[in-house]
Amino acid sequence: MKTIWTGRVAQAAGKYGESAPMATVCCNACRTCVTTNIVGVALAGIAGAGYAVSSFARRRLRFFAKAS
């Protein structure tokens, strides 16, 4: 049993070892995606905050218009 398990671990290590040089390429390519995602999330947060402020202001104006 141990021989089979050791053999499979060696196969997996060899298989993933062949892909190791591609890790640098992947990380360099993903840096652009991460930057784009961070900018997108930040813009969505700003837009959401703007919507919340405008909605709050609209409700306040309606409240003061009814009170007058």
Secondary structure, 3 states (H helix, E strand, C coil): CHHHHHHHHHHHHHHHHHCCCHHHHHHHHHHHHHHHHHHHHHHHHHHHHHHHHHHHHHHHHHHHHHHC
